[in-house]
Amino acid sequence: MSSYEDLLKVLDSRKVTRLYWIITILAAIGGFLFGYDTAVIGTAAEFAPYHYSGFLLGYEIASASLGAAIGAIIAYFYTDRYGRKSLLILDAGIYTAAAVLSALTINGIMLLVMRTIIGIAIGADSAVATAYITEYAPKDKRGSLAIMQQWMITIGILGSYLVGSAILYFLPSLAYVFDWRLILGLAAVPALIGLIFRFMMPESPRWLIYTGQFDKLKRELAKFGISVSDDVLERTRTEIQSEMSIKLDTAAKKALLLVGLWLVFQQITGINVPFYYGPILLSKLHIFSSTTNPVYSAIDGVLESTILAVINVAATYIAFRYIDKIGRRTLGISAYIGMAIFDLIGGISTLFGFDIGLLISFAGFIIFFAYGVGGTGWLIQAEYFDTRIRGRMAAIGALIDWLANFALIEVFPVMLSTVGLGGSMFIFFILDLVALVFVYFFIPETKGMSLEDVVKMFSSVPISKIKNGREIVLSK
């Protein structure tokens, strides 16, 4: 190595060893908690002794989403200034404390407050985790490593259903007294594990470069097996500006527009309806049994939702396996086609009273969303921006995502009471088609590109040609 660019090339061309996977899993523990804590309330809320109506009923389900928006704002001011690692540690601490306090809540307001605080950790984590992963990941494996965050989210959702149904099954007599508290409180276990081991993670090498922390950079690169001389570090120091901020130029604004629209469509096309409201909607199908006992009825609803969660985990593996081979754009286009088809099936099934068709619709929709939309949104949120503003731009993306999430979860009960479930599915079908047009015309491919080449693409290619931006940049 003789220059800054050589150092980045070494980072981009490293072989992915076990260490890379360990660091990535530790970074993505927040994804597991993200999934667990956003989905678990759908099970626990049925047995908590706090009964809400109107806005508060929606807020009980969506409180974590609103808190996540607040967490994204905190990340905006924090992560580019103080680093990725310290925010990940802080998030794990918040997760741990809020999970314990959720289990010990003494009234309904306290539960809503704790849910909101958990949301703050979720939002901050969603803003920084994928950005952190992309900054050390080799360019040919960046997609697969970053998708671990989304995969852990799906595993967290599945975990919440398995834990909830198991606790209710083995302790049915304590459902209204103890079970719901235990279901909420068990999130503290993985959170505490994350809190302990995140202290051992290296800081993002790219962030250290741009903040001029070259002594620390040398130590952290050594953890990745990269040896760098003092001469190279000194030349790097002179080649870059060690300021933490750069002007939010046209390229960054263009990238933010595309990321923001992707994340809005990611939410408003309805993915969280089956996961937040699934146990309630699917309990009416009585796939596993038919009972008037509310505890066992709830178990049935959770088990039916577990089918969807298993599908979600399995389909996200497709993204993990192929996003660096097939690419972000191709997966996204095919995903929205599939999502539209299954939303249409769901709407028609509901209108004709074909209840099992609703489960089929949810399952098919989740398969396509999981492999082409969910994780891809968090990935492009991290890889479209210059390192010096990546944290802030990723935080804005997370804020947009969580506000859209919150809006949908608040509005969905109103949609149910006005146009019904069938009408809601048709609305989602139309939104899928709009999203498909957007992805086809405006989302570029970024597989195999360095983060620096992605930024160059947005600065040199007009938005009218951006879908072919990769070919334009790499051909020069």
C-alpha positions in Angstrom: 0.0 0.0 0.0 1.3 3.5 -0.9 -1.8 5.7 -0.7 -5.3 6.3 0.7 -6.9 4.7 -2.4 -4.7 1.6 -2.0 -5.9 1.3 1.6 -9.5 1.4 0.5 -8.8 -1.2 -2.2 -7.4 -3.5 0.4 -10.5 -3.1 2.5 -12.7 -3.8 -0.5 -10.8 -6.9 -1.6 -10.4 -8.7 1.7 -11.4 -12.3 2.0 -14.4 -12.6 4.4 -13.2 -14.6 7.4 -14.9 -15.9 10.5 -14.0 -12.6 12.2 -16.1 -10.6 9.6 -19.1 -12.8 10.3 -18.7 -12.5 14.1 -18.5 -8.7 13.9 -21.5 -8.6 11.6 -23.6 -10.8 13.8 -22.8 -8.6 16.8 -23.7 -5.5 14.8 -26.9 -7.2 13.7 -28.0 -8.3 17.2 -29.9 -5.0 17.2 -31.7 -6.4 14.2 -32.9 -9.4 16.2 -34.2 -7.0 18.9 -35.7 -4.8 16.3 -37.7 -7.7 15.0 -38.6 -9.2 18.4 -39.6 -6.0 20.0 -41.7 -4.7 17.1 -43.6 -8.0 16.7 -43.9 -9.2 20.3 -46.5 -6.6 21.3 -49.0 -8.2 19.0 -48.9 -11.3 21.3 -48.4 -9.6 24.7 -51.1 -6.9 24.2 -53.9 -9.4 24.3 -53.2 -10.3 27.9 -51.8 -7.1 29.4 -54.4 -5.6 31.8 -54.3 -2.2 30.0 -57.2 -1.6 27.6 -56.9 1.2 25.1 -59.2 2.5 22.4 -59.0 4.8 19.5 -55.6 6.5 19.0 -54.1 4.8 22.0 -55.0 1.4 20.7 -53.1 2.1 17.5 -50.3 3.7 19.5 -49.9 0.6 21.6 -48.9 -1.3 18.5 -47.1 1.6 16.8 -45.3 3.2 19.8 -42.1 1.4 19.0 -42.2 2.8 15.5 -42.7 6.4 16.7 -39.8 5.9 19.2 -37.7 4.6 16.3 -38.2 7.9 14.5 -36.9 9.7 17.6 -34.0 7.3 17.7 -33.2 8.1 14.1 -33.0 11.8 14.9 -30.6 11.1 17.7 -28.5 9.0 15.4 -28.4 11.9 12.9 -26.6 14.1 15.5 -24.5 11.4 17.0 -23.0 8.8 14.7 -20.9 10.9 12.3 -19.5 12.9 15.2 -18.9 10.1 17.8 -18.7 7.0 15.7 -20.7 3.9 14.8 -19.5 1.6 17.6 -20.4 3.7 20.6 -23.9 4.2 19.3 -24.3 0.5 18.9 -23.2 0.0 22.5 -25.6 2.7 23.7 -28.5 1.1 21.8 -27.9 -2.3 23.5 -28.0 -0.6 26.9 -31.3 1.0 26.1 -32.7 -2.2 24.8 -31.7 -4.0 28.0 -33.1 -1.5 30.4 -36.3 -0.8 28.6 -37.1 -4.6 28.1 -36.7 -5.2 31.8 -38.9 -2.1 32.7 -41.5 -3.2 30.2 -41.9 -6.5 32.1 -42.1 -4.6 35.4 -44.6 -1.9 34.2 -47.2 -0.8 36.7 -49.7 0.9 34.5 -50.7 1.4 30.9 -48.9 4.7 30.4 -45.6 3.2 31.7 -45.9 0.4 29.1 -46.4 2.9 26.3 -43.5 4.9 27.5 -41.2 1.8 27.7 -42.4 0.7 24.2 -41.5 4.2 22.9 -38.0 4.0 24.6 -37.4 0.6 23.0 -38.3 2.2 19.8 -35.6 4.8 20.3 -33.0 2.0 20.4 -34.6 0.4 17.4 -34.4 3.6 15.4 -30.9 4.5 16.2 -29.8 0.9 15.6 -31.5 0.8 12.2 -29.7 4.1 11.3 -26.2 2.9 12.1 -25.9 -0.9 11.9 -26.0 -1.4 8.2 -23.9 1.7 7.6 -21.3 0.3 10.0 -21.3 -3.1 8.2 -20.9 -1.6 4.8 -17.9 0.5 5.9 -15.7 -2.6 6.6 -17.3 -5.1 4.2 -15.4 -6.1 1.0 -17.3 -4.8 -2.0 -18.1 -8.2 -3.5 -19.7 -9.3 -0.2 -21.1 -6.0 1.0 -24.7 -7.0 0.2 -24.5 -10.4 1.9 -23.0 -9.0 5.0 -25.3 -6.0 5.2 -28.4 -8.3 4.6 -27.5 -10.0 8.0 -29.3 -7.0 9.6 -32.5 -7.8 7.8 -32.1 -11.5 8.3 -31.7 -11.0 12.0 -34.9 -8.8 12.0 -36.8 -11.7 10.5 -35.3 -14.1 13.0 -36.3 -11.8 15.8 -39.9 -11.7 14.5 -40.0 -15.5 14.4 -38.4 -15.6 17.8 -41.1 -13.4 19.3 -43.8 -15.8 18.0 -42.0 -18.9 19.2 -41.4 -17.5 22.6 -44.9 -16.1 22.9 -46.6 -19.3 21.9 -44.4 -21.5 24.1 -44.9 -19.4 27.2 -48.7 -19.3 26.7 -48.8 -23.0 26.0 -46.8 -24.1 29.1 -48.2 -21.4 31.5 -51.8 -20.8 30.2 -53.2 -20.1 33.7 -50.7 -17.2 34.1 -51.4 -15.6 30.7 -53.0 -12.5 32.2 -50.7 -12.2 35.2 -47.2 -13.2 34.3 -46.9 -14.5 30.8 -47.2 -11.2 29.0 -44.5 -9.7 31.2 -42.1 -12.6 30.6 -42.7 -12.3 26.8 -41.7 -8.7 26.9 -38.9 -9.0 29.4 -37.0 -11.9 27.7 -35.8 -9.4 25.1 -33.3 -8.2 27.7 -31.3 -11.5 27.3 -30.0 -10.9 23.8 -29.7 -7.2 24.5 -27.4 -7.8 27.4 -25.3 -10.2 25.3 -25.0 -7.5 22.7 -24.1 -4.9 25.3 -21.2 -7.0 26.6 -19.7 -8.1 23.3 -20.2 -4.9 21.3 -17.4 -3.4 23.4 -15.0 -5.8 21.7 -16.0 -4.7 18.1 -13.7 -2.6 16.0 -14.7 0.9 15.0 -15.5 1.5 11.4 -12.1 2.0 9.6 -13.6 4.4 7.0 -15.1 6.6 9.7 -11.7 6.7 11.5 -10.0 7.7 8.3 -12.3 10.7 7.8 -12.1 11.8 11.4 -8.3 11.7 11.3 -7.9 9.1 14.1 -5.0 7.4 12.5 -3.4 5.9 15.6 -6.7 4.2 16.4 -7.1 3.3 12.7 -3.9 1.3 12.7 -5.0 -0.8 15.7 -8.5 -1.4 14.3 -7.2 -2.4 10.9 -5.0 -5.0 12.7 -8.2 -6.6 14.0 -9.1 -7.2 10.3 -5.7 -8.6 9.6 -4.6 -5.5 7.7 -1.1 -4.1 8.4 -0.4 -0.5 7.4 2.7 1.5 7.8 3.0 4.9 9.4 4.1 6.3 6.0 0.9 5.2 4.4 -1.1 6.7 7.2 0.7 10.0 6.9 0.1 10.1 3.1 -3.5 9.3 3.8 -3.7 12.2 6.2 -2.5 14.6 3.5 -4.8 13.1 0.8 -8.1 13.6 2.6 -9.9 16.2 4.5 -10.3 15.0 8.0 -13.4 17.2 8.6 -16.5 15.3 9.7 -18.8 17.2 7.4 -19.1 18.0 3.7 -21.6 20.0 1.8 -24.9 18.2 1.1 -24.4 18.5 -2.6 -26.6 17.6 -5.5 -25.3 14.0 -5.6 -26.2 13.4 -1.9 -29.7 15.0 -2.4 -30.3 12.8 -5.4 -29.3 9.7 -3.5 -31.4 10.7 -0.5 -34.4 11.2 -2.7 -34.1 7.7 -4.1 -33.4 6.1 -0.7 -36.3 8.0 0.9 -38.8 6.9 -1.8 -37.6 3.3 -1.6 -38.1 3.3 2.2 -41.5 4.9 2.0 -42.7 2.2 -0.5 -41.0 -0.5 1.6 -43.5 0.4 4.4 -46.7 1.7 2.8 -47.0 -1.4 0.6 -48.1 -3.2 3.8 -45.4 -5.5 5.0 -46.0 -5.0 8.7 -49.7 -5.6 8.5 -49.3 -9.4 8.7 -46.6 -9.1 11.4 -48.2 -6.4 13.6 -51.8 -7.4 13.2 -51.3 -11.0 11.9 -52.1 -12.8 15.2 -55.4 -11.0 15.4 -56.3 -11.4 11.7 -55.2 -15.0 11.3 -56.7 -16.2 14.6 -60.1 -16.2 12.9 -58.9 -18.9 10.4 -58.6 -21.6 13.2 -56.0 -23.5 11.1 -54.7 -25.4 14.1 -57.9 -25.7 16.1 -61.2 -24.1 17.0 -61.6 -23.0 20.6 -63.4 -20.4 22.7 -60.5 -20.3 25.2 -58.9 -16.9 24.6 -55.4 -18.2 25.5 -55.4 -21.1 23.1 -57.1 -19.0 20.5 -54.2 -16.5 20.8 -51.7 -19.4 20.6 -53.4 -20.5 17.3 -53.1 -17.0 16.0 -49.5 -16.7 16.9 -48.7 -20.1 15.4 -50.4 -19.1 12.2 -48.3 -16.0 12.1 -45.3 -18.2 12.8 -45.8 -19.8 9.5 -45.4 -16.4 7.9 -42.3 -15.7 10.0 -40.6 -18.9 9.0 -41.3 -18.0 5.3 -39.8 -14.6 6.0 -36.6 -16.0 7.4 -36.3 -18.5 4.6 -37.0 -15.9 1.9 -34.5 -13.5 3.3 -31.8 -16.2 2.9 -32.4 -15.8 -0.9 -31.4 -12.1 -0.5 -28.4 -13.1 1.6 -27.4 -15.7 -1.0 -27.9 -13.8 -4.2 -27.9 -10.0 -3.7 -24.3 -9.7 -4.6 -24.8 -12.0 -7.6 -28.1 -11.0 -9.1 -28.0 -7.5 -7.7 -30.2 -5.0 -5.8 -32.2 -3.6 -8.8 -33.2 -7.0 -10.4 -34.3 -8.4 -7.1 -36.3 -5.2 -6.4 -38.1 -5.3 -9.7 -39.1 -8.9 -9.5 -40.1 -8.5 -5.8 -42.6 -5.7 -6.5 -44.1 -7.7 -9.3 -44.7 -10.7 -7.0 -46.0 -8.5 -4.1 -48.6 -6.9 -6.5 -49.8 -10.3 -7.6 -50.2 -11.6 -4.1 -51.9 -8.5 -2.8 -54.4 -8.9 -5.7 -54.9 -12.5 -4.7 -55.5 -11.4 -1.1 -58.1 -8.8 -2.0 -60.0 -11.2 -4.3 -59.9 -14.0 -1.7 -61.2 -11.7 1.0 -64.1 -10.5 -1.1 -65.1 -14.1 -1.9 -64.7 -15.3 1.7 -61.8 -17.7 0.8 -60.1 -17.3 4.2 -57.2 -19.6 3.4 -56.5 -17.4 0.4 -55.6 -14.6 2.9 -52.8 -16.8 4.4 -51.6 -17.7 0.9 -51.6 -14.1 0.0 -49.6 -13.0 3.1 -47.1 -15.9 2.5 -46.5 -15.0 -1.1 -46.2 -11.3 -0.4 -43.7 -11.9 2.3 -41.5 -14.2 0.1 -41.1 -11.5 -2.5 -40.7 -8.6 0.0 -38.1 -10.5 2.0 -35.8 -11.3 -0.9 -36.0 -8.1 -2.8 -37.3 -5.1 -0.8 -36.8 -5.4 3.0 -33.0 -5.8 3.3 -32.3 -3.9 0.1 -33.8 -0.7 1.5 -31.4 -0.8 4.5 -28.5 -1.7 2.2 -28.9 1.2 -0.2 -29.6 3.5 2.7 -26.0 2.9 3.8 -24.1 2.5 0.4 -25.4 5.6 -1.5 -23.5 8.2 0.5 -20.0 9.6 1.2 -18.6 8.2 4.4 -18.4 11.7 6.0 -22.1 12.1 5.8 -23.2 8.4 5.7 -24.3 8.3 9.3 -26.5 11.4 9.0 -28.0 10.4 5.7 -28.7 6.9 6.9 -30.4 8.4 10.0 -32.6 10.5 7.7 -33.5 7.4 5.8 -34.3 5.6 9.0 -36.5 8.5 10.1 -38.4 8.4 6.8 -38.8 4.7 7.1 -40.1 4.8 10.7 -42.5 7.7 10.1 -44.0 5.8 7.1 -44.2 2.7 9.3 -45.9 4.6 12.1 -48.4 6.2 9.7 -49.4 2.8 8.2 -49.8 1.1 11.5 -51.9 4.0 12.8 -54.0 4.2 9.6 -54.5 0.5 9.0 -57.3 0.1 11.7 -59.1 2.9 10.0 -58.7 1.2 6.6 -60.2 -2.0 8.1 -63.2 -0.1 9.4 -63.9 1.7 6.2 -62.8 -0.2 3.1 -62.3 -3.5 4.9 -59.4 -6.0 4.6 -60.2 -6.7 0.9 -60.2 -3.0 0.0 -57.0 -2.5 1.9 -55.3 -5.3 -0.1 -56.4 -3.6 -3.3 -54.9 -0.3 -2.1 -51.6 -2.1 -1.4 -51.8 -3.7 -4.9 -51.9 -0.2 -6.5 -49.0 1.0 -4.3 -47.0 -2.0 -5.4 -47.4 -1.0 -9.0 -46.4 2.5 -8.3 -43.3 1.2 -6.4 -42.5 -1.1 -9.4 -42.4 1.9 -11.8 -40.2 3.8 -9.4 -37.7 1.0 -9.0 -37.6 0.3 -12.8 -36.9 3.8 -13.8 -34.8 5.2 -11.0 -32.9 2.6 -9.0 -29.3 1.8 -10.2 -27.4 -1.4 -9.7 -24.6 -1.2 -7.2 -23.4 -4.8 -6.9 -19.6 -5.1 -6.9 -19.0 -1.3 -6.8 -16.9 0.3 -4.1 -18.7 2.8 -1.9 -16.6 5.5 -3.4 -17.7 4.5 -7.0 -21.3 4.6 -5.9 -20.9 8.1 -4.7 -19.1 9.0 -8.0 -22.1 7.6 -9.8 -24.5 9.9 -8.1 -22.3 12.9 -8.7 -21.6 12.3 -12.4 -24.8 10.6 -13.8 -28.0 12.6 -14.2 -31.1 11.2 -12.6 -32.7 10.6 -15.9 -30.0 8.0 -16.7 -29.3 6.8 -13.1 -30.8 3.4 -13.7 -27.8 2.7 -16.0 -25.4 4.5 -13.7 -23.3 1.5 -12.8 -22.5 0.7 -16.5 -21.7 4.4 -17.2 -19.3 4.7 -14.2 -17.5 1.4 -14.6 -17.1 1.9 -18.4 -15.0 5.0 -17.8 
